[in-house]
Amino acid sequence: MKVISELEISDSAKLKLSIGEYRGSERVDLRQYYKIDNDYKPTKRGINFDSEWIPKFLAMIDKLREL
């Protein structure tokens, strides 16, 4: 997975947005990571979806902006 962007949410946690290939399809992964022994490890908290869903995902995010 190639990390696209990171967002620090606390001193010991961050969100990472990554893209990569899995079983022949391009996947997007937005996942929470926790710092353990000066290294960030992925948690189960996150989402992973096919990159063809990006336009629909962005439309969902736009609806949040309207609130």
Secondary structure by P-SEA (a helix, b strand, c coil): ccccccccccccccccccccccccbbbbbbbbbbbcccbbbbcccbbbbbccaaaaaaaaaaaaaac
